[in-house]
Amino acid sequence: MKHTHIAALILVISSIIFMSLSIYFIANNMVLASIVSLASGLLALSGGLNIMRMKTECHDS
């Protein structure tokens, strides 16, 4: 993929959005929605950081 750093950045930004939604859901006592939103945010963050790590390892080799 040519623009992997853009994809990684989009995933990290979307994870921040999901985690912000999680805080909003907790404030409104929507526990299940908060857990789902937090899990989605962590999954997106993990994917974005994994792409960044793979990209830097390719440059180091």
C-alpha distance matrix in Angstrom:
0.0 3.8 5.8 5.9 9.5 10.3 9.4 11.5 14.1 14.5 15.1 17.6 19.3 19.7 21.1 23.7 24.6 25.2 27.2 29.2 30.0 31.1 33.7 34.9 35.4 37.3 39.5 40.4 41.1 38.3 37.6 35.6 33.3 32.9 32.0 29.4 27.9 27.9 26.3 23.5 23.1 23.1 20.5 18.1 19.0 18.4 14.9 14.1 15.9 14.4 10.9 12.7 14.7 12.2 10.6 14.2 15.2 12.8 14.3 17.8 17.7
3.8 0.0 3.8 5.9 8.6 9.2 9.8 12.0 13.8 14.6 16.0 18.0 19.4 20.3 22.1 24.1 25.1 26.2 28.2 29.8 30.8 32.3 34.5 35.6 36.5 38.5 40.4 41.4 42.4 39.8 39.3 37.6 35.1 34.5 33.8 31.4 29.5 29.5 28.3 25.4 24.5 24.7 22.6 19.8 20.3 20.2 16.9 15.3 17.0 16.2 12.4 13.2 15.7 13.5 11.0 14.1 15.8 13.2 13.8 17.5 17.9
5.8 3.8 0.0 3.8 5.5 5.5 6.7 8.9 10.2 11.1 12.9 14.7 15.8 17.0 18.9 20.6 21.6 23.0 24.9 26.4 27.5 29.1 31.1 32.2 33.3 35.3 37.0 38.1 39.4 36.9 36.5 35.0 32.3 31.6 31.2 28.9 26.7 26.7 25.8 22.8 21.7 22.1 20.3 17.2 17.5 18.0 14.9 12.7 14.7 14.6 10.9 11.3 14.4 13.1 10.4 13.4 15.8 14.0 14.3 17.8 18.9
5.9 5.9 3.8 0.0 3.8 5.4 5.0 6.2 8.6 9.8 10.6 12.4 14.3 15.3 16.6 18.7 20.1 21.0 22.7 24.5 25.8 26.9 29.1 30.5 31.4 33.1 35.1 36.3 37.2 34.8 34.0 32.5 30.1 29.2 28.5 26.3 24.4 24.0 22.9 20.2 19.0 19.0 17.2 14.3 14.4 14.5 11.5 9.4 11.2 10.9 7.1 7.9 11.0 9.7 7.6 10.9 13.1 11.9 12.8 16.0 17.2
9.5 8.6 5.5 3.8 0.0 3.8 5.5 5.0 6.1 8.6 9.9 10.5 12.2 14.2 15.3 16.7 18.5 19.9 21.2 22.7 24.5 25.7 27.4 29.0 30.3 31.8 33.5 35.0 36.2 34.0 33.3 32.2 29.7 28.4 28.0 26.2 23.8 23.2 22.6 20.1 18.2 18.3 17.2 14.1 13.4 14.1 11.8 8.8 10.1 10.9 7.6 6.7 10.3 10.3 7.8 10.0 13.1 12.6 12.6 15.6 17.5
10.3 9.2 5.5 5.4 3.8 0.0 3.8 5.4 5.0 6.2 8.6 9.9 10.5 12.2 14.2 15.5 16.5 18.3 20.0 21.2 22.6 24.3 26.1 27.2 28.5 30.4 32.0 33.2 34.6 32.4 32.1 31.0 28.2 27.1 27.1 25.1 22.5 22.4 22.1 19.2 17.4 18.3 17.1 13.6 13.6 15.1 12.6 9.6 11.9 13.1 10.0 9.8 13.5 13.7 11.4 13.8 16.8 16.2 16.3 19.4 21.3
9.4 9.8 6.7 5.0 5.5 3.8 0.0 3.8 5.4 5.1 6.3 8.7 10.0 10.5 12.3 14.5 15.4 16.4 18.4 20.1 21.1 22.5 24.7 25.8 26.7 28.7 30.6 31.6 32.7 30.2 29.8 28.3 25.7 24.9 24.5 22.2 20.0 20.0 19.3 16.2 15.0 15.8 14.1 10.7 11.5 12.6 9.6 7.3 10.4 11.1 8.1 9.3 12.8 12.6 11.4 14.3 16.7 16.2 17.1 20.1 21.5
11.5 12.0 8.9 6.2 5.0 5.4 3.8 0.0 3.8 5.4 5.1 6.3 8.7 9.9 10.6 12.6 14.4 15.3 16.6 18.6 20.1 21.0 23.0 24.7 25.7 27.2 29.1 30.6 31.5 29.2 28.4 27.2 24.8 23.5 23.0 21.2 18.9 18.3 17.6 15.1 13.3 13.5 12.3 9.1 8.7 9.7 7.4 4.2 6.8 8.2 5.8 6.3 9.8 10.5 9.7 12.0 14.5 14.9 15.8 18.2 20.0
14.1 13.8 10.2 8.6 6.1 5.0 5.4 3.8 0.0 3.8 5.4 5.1 6.1 8.5 9.8 10.8 12.5 14.3 15.4 16.7 18.5 20.0 21.5 22.9 24.4 26.0 27.5 29.1 30.4 28.4 28.0 27.2 24.5 23.0 23.0 21.5 18.7 18.1 18.2 15.7 13.3 14.1 13.8 10.2 9.4 11.6 10.2 6.6 8.8 11.2 9.3 8.6 12.3 13.7 12.3 14.0 17.0 17.6 17.7 20.1 22.4
14.5 14.6 11.1 9.8 8.6 6.2 5.1 5.4 3.8 0.0 3.8 5.5 5.2 6.0 8.5 10.0 10.6 12.2 14.2 15.4 16.5 18.3 20.2 21.2 22.4 24.4 26.0 27.1 28.5 26.3 26.1 25.1 22.2 21.2 21.4 19.4 16.6 16.7 16.9 13.8 11.9 13.6 12.9 9.0 9.6 12.2 10.3 7.7 10.9 12.9 11.1 11.5 15.0 16.0 15.0 17.2 19.9 20.2 20.8 23.3 25.3
15.1 16.0 12.9 10.6 9.9 8.6 6.3 5.1 5.4 3.8 0.0 3.8 5.5 5.1 6.1 8.7 9.9 10.4 12.2 14.2 15.2 16.3 18.6 20.0 20.8 22.5 24.5 25.7 26.6 24.3 23.7 22.5 19.9 18.8 18.5 16.5 14.0 13.8 13.5 10.6 8.9 10.1 9.1 5.3 6.2 8.6 6.9 5.0 8.5 10.3 9.4 10.5 13.5 14.6 14.5 16.7 18.9 19.6 20.7 22.9 24.7
17.6 18.0 14.7 12.4 10.5 9.9 8.7 6.3 5.1 5.5 3.8 0.0 3.8 5.5 5.1 6.5 8.9 9.9 10.7 12.5 14.4 15.3 16.9 18.7 20.0 21.3 23.1 24.8 25.8 23.9 23.2 22.5 20.1 18.3 18.2 16.9 14.1 13.2 13.5 11.3 8.5 9.3 9.7 6.5 5.0 8.3 8.1 5.4 7.4 10.5 10.3 10.1 12.9 14.9 14.8 16.2 18.7 20.0 20.6 22.4 24.7
19.3 19.4 15.8 14.3 12.2 10.5 10.0 8.7 6.1 5.2 5.5 3.8 0.0 3.8 5.4 5.1 6.4 8.8 10.0 10.7 12.6 14.4 15.7 16.9 18.6 20.3 21.6 23.1 24.6 22.9 22.7 22.3 19.4 17.8 18.5 17.2 13.9 13.6 14.7 12.2 9.3 11.4 12.1 8.7 8.2 11.8 11.5 9.0 11.2 14.2 13.7 13.4 16.4 18.4 17.8 19.2 22.0 23.0 23.4 25.4 27.8
19.7 20.3 17.0 15.3 14.2 12.2 10.5 9.9 8.5 6.0 5.1 5.5 3.8 0.0 3.8 5.4 5.0 6.2 8.6 9.8 10.5 12.3 14.4 15.3 16.4 18.5 20.1 21.2 22.5 20.3 20.2 19.4 16.4 15.3 15.9 14.1 10.9 11.4 12.2 9.2 7.1 9.9 10.2 6.9 8.0 11.4 10.9 9.5 12.3 14.7 14.4 15.1 17.9 19.4 19.4 21.2 23.6 24.6 25.4 27.5 29.6
21.1 22.1 18.9 16.6 15.3 14.2 12.3 10.6 9.8 8.5 6.1 5.1 5.4 3.8 0.0 3.8 5.3 5.0 6.1 8.5 9.8 10.4 12.6 14.3 15.1 16.6 18.6 20.0 20.9 18.8 18.2 17.5 15.0 13.2 13.4 12.2 9.1 8.4 9.4 7.2 4.0 6.4 7.7 5.2 5.3 8.9 9.6 8.7 10.7 13.3 14.0 14.5 16.7 18.7 19.2 20.7 22.8 24.3 25.3 26.9 29.0
23.7 24.1 20.6 18.7 16.7 15.5 14.5 12.6 10.8 10.0 8.7 6.5 5.1 5.4 3.8 0.0 3.8 5.5 5.1 6.1 8.6 9.7 10.8 12.5 14.2 15.4 16.9 18.7 20.0 18.6 18.3 18.4 15.7 13.5 14.4 13.9 10.4 9.6 11.7 10.1 6.7 9.0 11.1 8.9 8.0 11.7 12.9 11.3 12.7 15.9 16.5 16.3 18.6 21.0 21.1 22.1 24.6 26.2 26.8 28.3 30.8
24.6 25.1 21.6 20.1 18.5 16.5 15.4 14.4 12.5 10.6 9.9 8.9 6.4 5.0 5.3 3.8 0.0 3.8 5.5 5.1 6.2 8.6 10.0 10.6 12.3 14.4 15.5 16.8 18.5 16.8 17.1 17.1 13.9 12.3 13.9 12.9 9.2 9.8 12.1 10.0 7.5 10.8 12.4 10.2 10.6 14.2 14.8 13.6 15.7 18.5 18.7 19.0 21.5 23.6 23.6 25.0 27.5 28.8 29.5 31.2 33.6
25.2 26.2 23.0 21.0 19.9 18.3 16.4 15.3 14.3 12.2 10.4 9.9 8.8 6.2 5.0 5.5 3.8 0.0 3.8 5.4 5.0 6.2 8.9 9.8 10.4 12.4 14.4 15.3 16.4 14.2 14.1 13.6 10.7 9.1 10.3 9.1 5.4 6.3 8.5 6.6 4.8 8.4 10.0 8.8 9.8 12.9 13.8 13.6 15.6 18.0 18.7 19.5 21.7 23.5 24.2 25.7 27.7 29.2 30.3 31.9 34.0
27.2 28.2 24.9 22.7 21.2 20.0 18.4 16.6 15.4 14.2 12.2 10.7 10.0 8.6 6.1 5.1 5.5 3.8 0.0 3.8 5.3 4.9 6.5 8.8 9.8 10.6 12.6 14.5 15.3 13.8 13.2 13.6 11.2 8.5 9.6 9.9 6.5 5.3 8.5 8.2 5.5 7.9 10.7 10.2 9.9 12.9 14.7 14.4 15.6 18.3 19.6 19.9 21.6 24.0 24.8 25.8 27.8 29.7 30.6 31.8 34.1
29.2 29.8 26.4 24.5 22.7 21.2 20.1 18.6 16.7 15.4 14.2 12.5 10.7 9.8 8.5 6.1 5.1 5.4 3.8 0.0 3.8 5.3 5.2 6.4 8.7 10.0 10.9 12.8 14.5 13.5 13.9 14.9 12.1 9.6 11.9 12.3 8.7 8.5 12.0 11.4 8.9 11.7 14.3 13.3 13.0 16.3 17.9 17.1 18.4 21.3 22.3 22.3 24.4 26.8 27.2 28.1 30.4 32.2 32.9 34.2 36.7
30.0 30.8 27.5 25.8 24.5 22.6 21.1 20.1 18.5 16.5 15.2 14.4 12.6 10.5 9.8 8.6 6.2 5.0 5.3 3.8 0.0 3.8 5.4 5.0 6.1 8.6 9.8 10.6 12.3 10.7 11.6 12.2 9.0 7.3 10.2 10.0 6.6 8.0 11.3 10.4 9.2 12.4 14.5 13.7 14.5 17.5 18.7 18.5 20.3 22.8 23.7 24.2 26.3 28.4 29.0 30.3 32.4 34.0 35.0 36.5 38.7
31.1 32.3 29.1 26.9 25.7 24.3 22.5 21.0 20.0 18.3 16.3 15.3 14.4 12.3 10.4 9.7 8.6 6.2 4.9 5.3 3.8 0.0 3.8 5.4 5.1 6.2 8.7 9.9 10.5 9.0 8.8 9.6 7.3 4.3 7.0 8.0 5.3 5.5 9.1 9.6 8.6 11.0 13.5 13.7 14.1 16.7 18.5 18.8 20.1 22.4 23.9 24.5 26.1 28.3 29.3 30.4 32.3 34.2 35.3 36.4 38.6
33.7 34.5 31.1 29.1 27.4 26.1 24.7 23.0 21.5 20.2 18.6 16.9 15.7 14.4 12.6 10.8 10.0 8.9 6.5 5.2 5.4 3.8 0.0 3.8 5.4 5.1 6.3 8.8 9.9 9.8 10.0 12.0 10.2 7.0 9.8 11.6 9.1 8.6 12.4 13.1 11.5 13.5 16.5 16.5 16.2 19.0 21.1 20.9 21.8 24.5 26.1 26.2 27.8 30.3 31.1 31.9 33.9 36.0 36.8 37.8 40.3
34.9 35.6 32.2 30.5 29.0 27.2 25.8 24.7 22.9 21.2 20.0 18.7 16.9 15.3 14.3 12.5 10.6 9.8 8.8 6.4 5.0 5.4 3.8 0.0 3.8 5.5 5.1 6.5 8.8 8.7 10.3 12.2 9.8 7.9 11.4 12.5 10.0 10.9 14.5 14.6 13.5 16.1 18.6 18.3 18.6 21.6 23.2 23.0 24.4 27.0 28.2 28.5 30.4 32.7 33.3 34.4 36.5 38.3 39.2 40.4 42.8
35.4 36.5 33.3 31.4 30.3 28.5 26.7 25.7 24.4 22.4 20.8 20.0 18.6 16.4 15.1 14.2 12.3 10.4 9.8 8.7 6.1 5.1 5.4 3.8 0.0 3.8 5.4 5.1 6.2 5.0 6.8 8.6 6.4 5.1 8.9 10.1 8.5 9.9 13.0 13.6 13.4 15.8 18.0 18.3 19.1 21.6 23.2 23.6 25.1 27.3 28.7 29.4 31.1 33.2 34.2 35.4 37.3 39.1 40.2 41.5 43.6
37.3 38.5 35.3 33.1 31.8 30.4 28.7 27.2 26.0 24.4 22.5 21.3 20.3 18.5 16.6 15.4 14.4 12.4 10.6 10.0 8.6 6.2 5.1 5.5 3.8 0.0 3.8 5.3 5.0 5.7 5.9 9.0 8.3 5.8 8.8 11.3 10.3 10.4 13.6 15.0 14.6 16.2 18.9 19.7 19.9 22.1 24.3 24.7 25.7 28.0 29.8 30.3 31.6 34.0 35.2 36.0 37.8 39.9 41.0 41.9 44.1
39.5 40.4 37.0 35.1 33.5 32.0 30.6 29.1 27.5 26.0 24.5 23.1 21.6 20.1 18.6 16.9 15.5 14.4 12.6 10.9 9.8 8.7 6.3 5.1 5.4 3.8 0.0 3.8 5.6 7.7 9.1 12.3 11.3 9.3 12.6 14.8 13.3 13.6 17.0 18.1 17.2 19.2 22.0 22.3 22.4 25.0 27.1 27.1 28.0 30.6 32.2 32.4 34.0 36.5 37.4 38.2 40.1 42.2 43.1 44.1 46.5
40.4 41.4 38.1 36.3 35.0 33.2 31.6 30.6 29.1 27.1 25.7 24.8 23.1 21.2 20.0 18.7 16.8 15.3 14.5 12.8 10.6 9.9 8.8 6.5 5.1 5.3 3.8 0.0 3.8 5.6 8.4 11.2 10.1 9.4 12.9 14.5 13.5 14.7 17.8 18.6 18.4 20.7 23.0 23.4 24.1 26.6 28.3 28.6 30.0 32.3 33.7 34.3 36.0 38.2 39.1 40.2 42.2 44.0 45.1 46.3 48.5
41.1 42.4 39.4 37.2 36.2 34.6 32.7 31.5 30.4 28.5 26.6 25.8 24.6 22.5 20.9 20.0 18.5 16.4 15.3 14.5 12.3 10.5 9.9 8.8 6.2 5.0 5.6 3.8 0.0 3.8 5.7 8.9 9.1 8.6 11.3 13.5 13.4 14.3 16.9 18.4 18.6 20.4 22.6 23.6 24.3 26.4 28.3 29.1 30.2 32.3 34.0 34.8 36.1 38.3 39.6 40.7 42.3 44.3 45.6 46.6 48.7
38.3 39.8 36.9 34.8 34.0 32.4 30.2 29.2 28.4 26.3 24.3 23.9 22.9 20.3 18.8 18.6 16.8 14.2 13.8 13.5 10.7 9.0 9.8 8.7 5.0 5.7 7.7 5.6 3.8 0.0 3.8 5.8 5.5 6.1 8.8 10.3 10.6 12.1 14.3 15.5 16.3 18.3 20.0 21.1 22.2 24.2 25.8 26.8 28.3 30.1 31.7 32.8 34.2 36.1 37.5 38.8 40.3 42.1 43.6 44.8 46.6
37.6 39.3 36.5 34.0 33.3 32.1 29.8 28.4 28.0 26.1 23.7 23.2 22.7 20.2 18.2 18.3 17.1 14.1 13.2 13.9 11.6 8.8 10.0 10.3 6.8 5.9 9.1 8.4 5.7 3.8 0.0 3.8 5.5 5.0 6.2 8.7 9.8 10.4 12.2 14.2 15.2 16.4 18.3 19.9 20.8 22.3 24.3 25.6 26.7 28.3 30.3 31.4 32.4 34.4 36.0 37.3 38.5 40.5 42.1 43.0 44.8
35.6 37.6 35.0 32.5 32.2 31.0 28.3 27.2 27.2 25.1 22.5 22.5 22.3 19.4 17.5 18.4 17.1 13.6 13.6 14.9 12.2 9.6 12.0 12.2 8.6 9.0 12.3 11.2 8.9 5.8 3.8 0.0 3.8 5.3 5.1 6.3 8.6 9.8 10.6 12.3 14.2 15.4 16.5 18.4 19.9 21.0 22.7 24.4 25.7 26.9 28.8 30.4 31.4 33.0 34.8 36.3 37.3 39.1 41.0 42.0 43.5
33.3 35.1 32.3 30.1 29.7 28.2 25.7 24.8 24.5 22.2 19.9 20.1 19.4 16.4 15.0 15.7 13.9 10.7 11.2 12.1 9.0 7.3 10.2 9.8 6.4 8.3 11.3 10.1 9.1 5.5 5.5 3.8 0.0 3.8 5.5 5.1 6.0 8.5 9.8 10.5 12.1 14.2 15.3 16.4 18.1 19.8 21.1 22.4 24.1 25.6 27.1 28.6 30.0 31.5 33.0 34.7 36.0 37.6 39.3 40.6 42.2
32.9 34.5 31.6 29.2 28.4 27.1 24.9 23.5 23.0 21.2 18.8 18.3 17.8 15.3 13.2 13.5 12.3 9.1 8.5 9.6 7.3 4.3 7.0 7.9 5.1 5.8 9.3 9.4 8.6 6.1 5.0 5.3 3.8 0.0 3.8 5.5 5.1 6.0 8.5 9.8 10.4 12.1 14.1 15.3 16.2 18.1 19.9 20.9 22.2 24.0 25.7 26.8 28.1 30.0 31.5 32.8 34.2 36.1 37.6 38.7 40.5
32.0 33.8 31.2 28.5 28.0 27.1 24.5 23.0 23.0 21.4 18.5 18.2 18.5 15.9 13.4 14.4 13.9 10.3 9.6 11.9 10.2 7.0 9.8 11.4 8.9 8.8 12.6 12.9 11.3 8.8 6.2 5.1 5.5 3.8 0.0 3.8 5.5 5.1 6.1 8.5 9.8 10.5 12.1 14.2 15.2 16.3 18.3 19.9 20.9 22.2 24.3 25.7 26.5 28.3 30.2 31.5 32.5 34.5 36.3 37.1 38.8
29.4 31.4 28.9 26.3 26.2 25.1 22.2 21.2 21.5 19.4 16.5 16.9 17.2 14.1 12.2 13.9 12.9 9.1 9.9 12.3 10.0 8.0 11.6 12.5 10.1 11.3 14.8 14.5 13.5 10.3 8.7 6.3 5.1 5.5 3.8 0.0 3.8 5.5 5.1 6.1 8.6 9.9 10.5 12.3 14.1 15.3 16.5 18.3 19.9 21.0 22.7 24.4 25.6 27.0 28.7 30.4 31.5 33.1 35.0 36.2 37.6
27.9 29.5 26.7 24.4 23.8 22.5 20.0 18.9 18.7 16.6 14.0 14.1 13.9 10.9 9.1 10.4 9.2 5.4 6.5 8.7 6.6 5.3 9.1 10.0 8.5 10.3 13.3 13.5 13.4 10.6 9.8 8.6 6.0 5.1 5.5 3.8 0.0 3.8 5.4 5.1 6.1 8.6 9.8 10.6 12.2 14.1 15.4 16.4 18.2 19.8 21.2 22.6 24.1 25.8 27.1 28.7 30.2 31.8 33.4 34.7 36.4
27.9 29.5 26.7 24.0 23.2 22.4 20.0 18.3 18.1 16.7 13.8 13.2 13.6 11.4 8.4 9.6 9.8 6.3 5.3 8.5 8.0 5.5 8.6 10.9 9.9 10.4 13.6 14.7 14.3 12.1 10.4 9.8 8.5 6.0 5.1 5.5 3.8 0.0 3.8 5.4 5.0 6.2 8.6 9.9 10.4 12.1 14.2 15.2 16.3 18.1 20.0 21.0 22.1 24.1 25.7 26.9 28.2 30.2 31.8 32.7 34.6
26.3 28.3 25.8 22.9 22.6 22.1 19.3 17.6 18.2 16.9 13.5 13.5 14.7 12.2 9.4 11.7 12.1 8.5 8.5 12.0 11.3 9.1 12.4 14.5 13.0 13.6 17.0 17.8 16.9 14.3 12.2 10.6 9.8 8.5 6.1 5.1 5.4 3.8 0.0 3.8 5.4 5.1 6.1 8.6 9.8 10.4 12.3 14.2 15.3 16.3 18.4 20.0 20.8 22.4 24.3 25.8 26.7 28.6 30.5 31.4 32.9
23.5 25.4 22.8 20.2 20.1 19.2 16.2 15.1 15.7 13.8 10.6 11.3 12.2 9.2 7.2 10.1 10.0 6.6 8.2 11.4 10.4 9.6 13.1 14.6 13.6 15.0 18.1 18.6 18.4 15.5 14.2 12.3 10.5 9.8 8.5 6.1 5.1 5.4 3.8 0.0 3.8 5.5 5.1 6.2 8.5 9.8 10.6 12.3 14.2 15.3 16.7 18.5 19.9 21.1 22.7 24.5 25.7 27.2 29.1 30.4 31.9
23.1 24.5 21.7 19.0 18.2 17.4 15.0 13.3 13.3 11.9 8.9 8.5 9.3 7.1 4.0 6.7 7.5 4.8 5.5 8.9 9.2 8.6 11.5 13.5 13.4 14.6 17.2 18.4 18.6 16.3 15.2 14.2 12.1 10.4 9.8 8.6 6.1 5.0 5.4 3.8 0.0 3.8 5.4 5.2 6.1 8.5 9.9 10.5 12.1 14.0 15.4 16.5 18.1 19.9 21.1 22.6 24.2 25.9 27.3 28.6 30.5
23.1 24.7 22.1 19.0 18.3 18.3 15.8 13.5 14.1 13.6 10.1 9.3 11.4 9.9 6.4 9.0 10.8 8.4 7.9 11.7 12.4 11.0 13.5 16.1 15.8 16.2 19.2 20.7 20.4 18.3 16.4 15.4 14.2 12.1 10.5 9.9 8.6 6.2 5.1 5.5 3.8 0.0 3.8 5.5 5.0 6.0 8.5 9.8 10.4 12.0 14.2 15.3 16.1 18.1 19.8 21.0 22.1 24.2 25.8 26.7 28.5
20.5 22.6 20.3 17.2 17.2 17.1 14.1 12.3 13.8 12.9 9.1 9.7 12.1 10.2 7.7 11.1 12.4 10.0 10.7 14.3 14.5 13.5 16.5 18.6 18.0 18.9 22.0 23.0 22.6 20.0 18.3 16.5 15.3 14.1 12.1 10.5 9.8 8.6 6.1 5.1 5.4 3.8 0.0 3.8 5.5 5.1 6.2 8.7 10.0 10.5 12.4 14.4 15.2 16.5 18.4 20.1 21.0 22.6 24.7 25.8 27.1
18.1 19.8 17.2 14.3 14.1 13.6 10.7 9.1 10.2 9.0 5.3 6.5 8.7 6.9 5.2 8.9 10.2 8.8 10.2 13.3 13.7 13.7 16.5 18.3 18.3 19.7 22.3 23.4 23.6 21.1 19.9 18.4 16.4 15.3 14.2 12.3 10.6 9.9 8.6 6.2 5.2 5.5 3.8 0.0 3.8 5.4 5.1 6.1 8.6 9.8 10.7 12.4 14.2 15.4 16.6 18.6 20.0 21.3 23.0 24.6 26.1
19.0 20.3 17.5 14.4 13.4 13.6 11.5 8.7 9.4 9.6 6.2 5.0 8.2 8.0 5.3 8.0 10.6 9.8 9.9 13.0 14.5 14.1 16.2 18.6 19.1 19.9 22.4 24.1 24.3 22.2 20.8 19.9 18.1 16.2 15.2 14.1 12.2 10.4 9.8 8.5 6.1 5.0 5.5 3.8 0.0 3.8 5.4 5.1 6.1 8.4 9.9 10.6 12.1 14.2 15.3 16.6 18.2 20.0 21.4 22.6 24.5
18.4 20.2 18.0 14.5 14.1 15.1 12.6 9.7 11.6 12.2 8.6 8.3 11.8 11.4 8.9 11.7 14.2 12.9 12.9 16.3 17.5 16.7 19.0 21.6 21.6 22.1 25.0 26.6 26.4 24.2 22.3 21.0 19.8 18.1 16.3 15.3 14.1 12.1 10.4 9.8 8.5 6.0 5.1 5.4 3.8 0.0 3.8 5.5 5.3 6.0 8.6 9.9 10.4 12.1 14.1 15.4 16.3 18.3 20.1 21.0 22.6
14.9 16.9 14.9 11.5 11.8 12.6 9.6 7.4 10.2 10.3 6.9 8.1 11.5 10.9 9.6 12.9 14.8 13.8 14.7 17.9 18.7 18.5 21.1 23.2 23.2 24.3 27.1 28.3 28.3 25.8 24.3 22.7 21.1 19.9 18.3 16.5 15.4 14.2 12.3 10.6 9.9 8.5 6.2 5.1 5.4 3.8 0.0 3.8 5.5 5.1 6.2 8.7 9.9 10.6 12.3 14.4 15.3 16.6 18.7 20.1 21.4
14.1 15.3 12.7 9.4 8.8 9.6 7.3 4.2 6.6 7.7 5.0 5.4 9.0 9.5 8.7 11.3 13.6 13.6 14.4 17.1 18.5 18.8 20.9 23.0 23.6 24.7 27.1 28.6 29.1 26.8 25.6 24.4 22.4 20.9 19.9 18.3 16.4 15.2 14.2 12.3 10.5 9.8 8.7 6.1 5.1 5.5 3.8 0.0 3.8 5.4 5.2 6.3 8.7 10.1 10.7 12.6 14.4 15.6 17.0 18.7 20.5
15.9 17.0 14.7 11.2 10.1 11.9 10.4 6.8 8.8 10.9 8.5 7.4 11.2 12.3 10.7 12.7 15.7 15.6 15.6 18.4 20.3 20.1 21.8 24.4 25.1 25.7 28.0 30.0 30.2 28.3 26.7 25.7 24.1 22.2 20.9 19.9 18.2 16.3 15.3 14.2 12.1 10.4 10.0 8.6 6.1 5.3 5.5 3.8 0.0 3.8 5.4 5.0 6.1 8.6 9.7 10.6 12.2 14.2 15.5 16.5 18.6
14.4 16.2 14.6 10.9 10.9 13.1 11.1 8.2 11.2 12.9 10.3 10.5 14.2 14.7 13.3 15.9 18.5 18.0 18.3 21.3 22.8 22.4 24.5 27.0 27.3 28.0 30.6 32.3 32.3 30.1 28.3 26.9 25.6 24.0 22.2 21.0 19.8 18.1 16.3 15.3 14.0 12.0 10.5 9.8 8.4 6.0 5.1 5.4 3.8 0.0 3.8 5.4 5.0 6.1 8.5 10.0 10.5 12.3 14.4 15.4 16.7
10.9 12.4 10.9 7.1 7.6 10.0 8.1 5.8 9.3 11.1 9.4 10.3 13.7 14.4 14.0 16.5 18.7 18.7 19.6 22.3 23.7 23.9 26.1 28.2 28.7 29.8 32.2 33.7 34.0 31.7 30.3 28.8 27.1 25.7 24.3 22.7 21.2 20.0 18.4 16.7 15.4 14.2 12.4 10.7 9.9 8.6 6.2 5.2 5.4 3.8 0.0 3.8 5.5 5.2 6.1 8.7 9.9 10.7 12.6 14.4 15.7
12.7 13.2 11.3 7.9 6.7 9.8 9.3 6.3 8.6 11.5 10.5 10.1 13.4 15.1 14.5 16.3 19.0 19.5 19.9 22.3 24.2 24.5 26.2 28.5 29.4 30.3 32.4 34.3 34.8 32.8 31.4 30.4 28.6 26.8 25.7 24.4 22.6 21.0 20.0 18.5 16.5 15.3 14.4 12.4 10.6 9.9 8.7 6.3 5.0 5.4 3.8 0.0 3.8 5.5 5.0 6.3 8.6 10.0 10.8 12.5 14.6
14.7 15.7 14.4 11.0 10.3 13.5 12.8 9.8 12.3 15.0 13.5 12.9 16.4 17.9 16.7 18.6 21.5 21.7 21.6 24.4 26.3 26.1 27.8 30.4 31.1 31.6 34.0 36.0 36.1 34.2 32.4 31.4 30.0 28.1 26.5 25.6 24.1 22.1 20.8 19.9 18.1 16.1 15.2 14.2 12.1 10.4 9.9 8.7 6.1 5.0 5.5 3.8 0.0 3.8 5.4 5.3 6.2 8.7 10.1 10.6 12.5
12.2 13.5 13.1 9.7 10.3 13.7 12.6 10.5 13.7 16.0 14.6 14.9 18.4 19.4 18.7 21.0 23.6 23.5 24.0 26.8 28.4 28.3 30.3 32.7 33.2 34.0 36.5 38.2 38.3 36.1 34.4 33.0 31.5 30.0 28.3 27.0 25.8 24.1 22.4 21.1 19.9 18.1 16.5 15.4 14.2 12.1 10.6 10.1 8.6 6.1 5.2 5.5 3.8 0.0 3.8 5.5 5.1 6.2 8.8 9.9 10.8
10.6 11.0 10.4 7.6 7.8 11.4 11.4 9.7 12.3 15.0 14.5 14.8 17.8 19.4 19.2 21.1 23.6 24.2 24.8 27.2 29.0 29.3 31.1 33.3 34.2 35.2 37.4 39.1 39.6 37.5 36.0 34.8 33.0 31.5 30.2 28.7 27.1 25.7 24.3 22.7 21.1 19.8 18.4 16.6 15.3 14.1 12.3 10.7 9.7 8.5 6.1 5.0 5.4 3.8 0.0 3.8 5.5 5.3 6.5 8.9 10.3
14.2 14.1 13.4 10.9 10.0 13.8 14.3 12.0 14.0 17.2 16.7 16.2 19.2 21.2 20.7 22.1 25.0 25.7 25.8 28.1 30.3 30.4 31.9 34.4 35.4 36.0 38.2 40.2 40.7 38.8 37.3 36.3 34.7 32.8 31.5 30.4 28.7 26.9 25.8 24.5 22.6 21.0 20.1 18.6 16.6 15.4 14.4 12.6 10.6 10.0 8.7 6.3 5.3 5.5 3.8 0.0 3.8 5.4 5.1 6.3 8.9
15.2 15.8 15.8 13.1 13.1 16.8 16.7 14.5 17.0 19.9 18.9 18.7 22.0 23.6 22.8 24.6 27.5 27.7 27.8 30.4 32.4 32.3 33.9 36.5 37.3 37.8 40.1 42.2 42.3 40.3 38.5 37.3 36.0 34.2 32.5 31.5 30.2 28.2 26.7 25.7 24.2 22.1 21.0 20.0 18.2 16.3 15.3 14.4 12.2 10.5 9.9 8.6 6.2 5.1 5.5 3.8 0.0 3.8 5.4 5.1 6.4
12.8 13.2 14.0 11.9 12.6 16.2 16.2 14.9 17.6 20.2 19.6 20.0 23.0 24.6 24.3 26.2 28.8 29.2 29.7 32.2 34.0 34.2 36.0 38.3 39.1 39.9 42.2 44.0 44.3 42.1 40.5 39.1 37.6 36.1 34.5 33.1 31.8 30.2 28.6 27.2 25.9 24.2 22.6 21.3 20.0 18.3 16.6 15.6 14.2 12.3 10.7 10.0 8.7 6.2 5.3 5.4 3.8 0.0 3.8 5.5 5.4
14.3 13.8 14.3 12.8 12.6 16.3 17.1 15.8 17.7 20.8 20.7 20.6 23.4 25.4 25.3 26.8 29.5 30.3 30.6 32.9 35.0 35.3 36.8 39.2 40.2 41.0 43.1 45.1 45.6 43.6 42.1 41.0 39.3 37.6 36.3 35.0 33.4 31.8 30.5 29.1 27.3 25.8 24.7 23.0 21.4 20.1 18.7 17.0 15.5 14.4 12.6 10.8 10.1 8.8 6.5 5.1 5.4 3.8 0.0 3.8 5.6
17.8 17.5 17.8 16.0 15.6 19.4 20.1 18.2 20.1 23.3 22.9 22.4 25.4 27.5 26.9 28.3 31.2 31.9 31.8 34.2 36.5 36.4 37.8 40.4 41.5 41.9 44.1 46.3 46.6 44.8 43.0 42.0 40.6 38.7 37.1 36.2 34.7 32.7 31.4 30.4 28.6 26.7 25.8 24.6 22.6 21.0 20.1 18.7 16.5 15.4 14.4 12.5 10.6 9.9 8.9 6.3 5.1 5.5 3.8 0.0 3.8
17.7 17.9 18.9 17.2 17.5 21.3 21.5 20.0 22.4 25.3 24.7 24.7 27.8 29.6 29.0 30.8 33.6 34.0 34.1 36.7 38.7 38.6 40.3 42.8 43.6 44.1 46.5 48.5 48.7 46.6 44.8 43.5 42.2 40.5 38.8 37.6 36.4 34.6 32.9 31.9 30.5 28.5 27.1 26.1 24.5 22.6 21.4 20.5 18.6 16.7 15.7 14.6 12.5 10.8 10.3 8.9 6.4 5.4 5.6 3.8 0.0
